[in-house]
Amino acid sequence: MRVLLLGLMGSGKTTVGRLVAASFGVPYLDNDALIAEREGRTSVELAQAGGGLLHDAESRLLRALLGRDGSFVAGVPGSVADRPEDVELLRDADALAVYLHVPPEVLGARVAGDGPRPWLGGDPSAFVASTYARRDPVLRAAADVVVDGSQPPDAVAARIVAAGDPPP
């Protein structure tokens, strides 16, 4: 079982991903941790360096995940929605692609309390609304399943497990 959790920042990919991975008995691959390991710099450091370094690293991470053997659950950065070639890879992936849809007002409230995210600028709500408007339709179209990520994490994870657990 390979599950790719698509979602915008604050959608719950890590929280839900760990629950889904535990249910399937497979590893959870966190995109931020993998980027830091692969790139030698954190997502925050790459964003601060500018020049699209973070989004380039996120695109490389998607390719690495898709080339990985075995079963896993992985969080996929929302920025893949900005690259048509990455979206096409998602559509063709041998994995269950699940979009954790969360309304922009909920995302804004979630990310406002998170750690440093220099790309948010001075108005996190405006950034989230703009990003949501651009990426939501793309991620919906790329996903095999769309799940309401604003629900409690256990309920979201249960919905994903049900979608990924083929009937006997």
Buried (B, 14 or more C-beta within 10 A) or exposed (E): BBBBBBBBBBBBBBBBBBBBBBBBEBBBBBBBBBBBEEBEBBBBBBBBEEEEBBBBBBBEBBEBBBEEEEBBBBBBBBBBBBBEEBBEBBEEBEBBBBBBBBBBEBBBBBBEEEEEBEBBEEEBBEBBBEBBEEBBEBBEEBBBBBBEBBBEBEEBBBBBBEBBEEEE
